[in-house]
Amino acid sequence: MTATMPALPTPGPAPTRPVAAALDLVKVYGSDKTRVVALDHVTVEFGRGTFTAIMGPSGSGKSTLMHCLAGLDRITAGRVFLGDHELNALSDKELTRVRRDRVGFVFQAFNLLPTLTARQNIVLPLDLAGRKPDPTHFDQVVASLGLGDRLDHRPSELSGGQQQRVAIARALITKPDVIFADEPTGALDSKNGLALLAYLQACVRDLGQTIIMVTHDAKAAAHADRALVLFDGRIVDDIGRPSVESVNAALARLDA
Ligand SMILES: Nc1ncnc2c1ncn2[C@@H]1O[C@H](COP(=O)(O)OP(=O)(O)OP(=O)(O)O)[C@@H](O)[C@H]1O
C-alpha cells in the first residue's frame, strides 16, 4: 500500500524532496504504572541525499524514533513515511519486505554473520530477497570502501574498521532509501571512527544516499548536515550545519 507524503514545514536550509517523515508520531510503551511516552507528537521530515544526526540524553527517544522511521517498531499514533510507503498502513509482511528492500542498517556491533565471508555478508540482503547483485554497483561499493582484497575473509579475520566497512557495504548494496546508523563509530578507535564518518559523508555527497544516524558524540554529529536534539520524546532543537560547539551548546541548554 502506498500513500502520498504530505507537505510538512521544513526547518533548516535547502529542503529537498523528503524520503522519510514522521507526522504527529506518538510511541507509548507499556500501560498504567509502566506507561512510558517515548515519542510525544514528533513531526519531522528528512530530505533525500541528506545526512542527519539524532542526539539527546539517554532515554530521550533517539532509538525509538529511529526504529519507528525504519519500520522496526510499530507506532502508537500518527503516521510514518519511508520512500513511497506509509509504514503504519502496511501489514507485517509488507513491512518486512520494505525494511529488507528499502532500508539499510549499520549498528555499533557490526552484526556480521561469522560463518560467512565478507562478500557473502555484503550480498546477504539481496540473497534473502532472491535478487542478484548489480556487478557494477557491487564493484563500486567494494572499491570505494577499500575492501577488494578482503572479500574472501571471514569477520574474525578482519579488523574492527574493516568489519564496519563490510557492514556499510551490506547497507549500501540494496541502494536503500535510507541508511539508519546507530552509534556506527561506537566500537571504533578515533582514527577509524573519523574515516568512517568521512565515508558516510561521501556516500551522501557522491551517491545521494540518505543517512540518519543516532549518536551521543558531538564530533560525529558535526559530520552531518543537520542535528536533531531530542528531549523527553520531543524534538527540541534542529541545527543546520552543526558544529561540535553548536551541538554541545544545544545539549547544555537541556540542563539549564
Ligand atoms: N521496549 C521498551 N519497553 C518499555 N520501555 C521502553 C522500551 N524501549 C524504550 N523504552 C523507554 O522509552 C524511552 C525512550 O527510550 P530510547 O531507547 O528511545 O531512548 P534513547 O534516547 O535511545 O536512549 P539511549 O541514549 O540510552 O540509548 C525510555 O524511557 C525507555 O526506557
The ligand as a Gaussian input file, in Angstrom:
#p B3LYP/6-31G(d) Opt

LIG

0 1
 N       10.785000      -1.925000      24.695000
 C       10.566000      -0.980000      25.602000
 N        9.698000      -1.186000      26.628000
 C        9.448000      -0.216000      27.535000
 N       10.022000       0.993000      27.518000
 C       10.901000       1.248000      26.538000
 C       11.228000       0.276000      25.541000
 N       12.133000       0.826000      24.697000
 C       12.384000       2.073000      25.147000
 N       11.642000       2.332000      26.251000
 C       11.611000       3.605000      27.008000
 O       11.352000       4.646000      26.091000
 C       12.130000       5.821000      26.406000
 C       12.984000       6.172000      25.196000
 O       13.953000       5.126000      25.006000
 P       15.032000       5.145000      23.824000
 O       15.742000       3.843000      23.891000
 O       14.368000       5.531000      22.568000
 O       15.992000       6.328000      24.309000
 P       17.428000       6.743000      23.729000
 O       17.409000       8.234000      23.615000
 O       17.742000       5.968000      22.526000
 O       18.367000       6.312000      24.943000
 P       19.910000       5.830000      24.959000
 O       20.715000       7.040000      24.582000
 O       20.127000       5.465000      26.410000
 O       20.043000       4.674000      24.040000
 C       12.943000       5.438000      27.633000
 O       12.257000       5.929000      28.784000
 C       12.961000       3.932000      27.607000
 O       13.082000       3.409000      28.925000

